[in-house]
């Protein structure tokens, strides 16, 4: 088996292709894009027709199939037919990229579909065994540091807030310089979590490597299983967000990451329900005290 086959994740076929797309050879990437653009059409084409439309050979199409963990083209067609069968025509239309000429109603429909799809795909394909290992590490952690920049930085802060609500010592570091300083002080028993949709964000990779070098357990949350961030992570949790030209990193990727964050938080909180309830009640009461209380006006009737 090839290295690609050894490491190919057990995901839905279209999710798998999207996640592996950046790491494919240029010719294989052309075939992959053709499949993603028209999965229903490819499911009904023979190998010669697909190869011709991509400006390549049947051998390259077979090589693409093997790169994504399939034995050959017949298996790809079957997988695509199954994937297409799960979506009705309206869903397929909603799943297409946002077009510059789309009206507001169409844009709204496509955004709603993409966001919901990011949540359901991420949840259904999340590796539960890895999730449980990460939760176990978080439960024992002396300290939890969370790294992410840009849109991922907002998700890091969300996870910090959730963990602190149940009494976990968590800190989010969206600033790269403060993050690397924090990572240099990590040690065995600490957990460092790096969030990067592409898995290629240099600042996040660097701080996760730094924390790991000092003995911390490292976790990567990314959309791409072969991305550089996975090389510095002890555990990898994959999202399944689909980005388009009009929906770059700040949108579906953030929603998919928040899905992973909520799964981590709730599973962790469940480990010690009595203390979790006490902590949530205390933090809720403290937050409530900061709200303006409205008094009823007396009736003048």
Order of alpha helices (4+ residues) and beta strands (2+ residues): alpha-alpha-alpha-alpha-alpha-alpha-alpha-alpha-alpha-alpha-beta-alpha-beta-alpha-beta-alpha-beta-beta-alpha-alpha
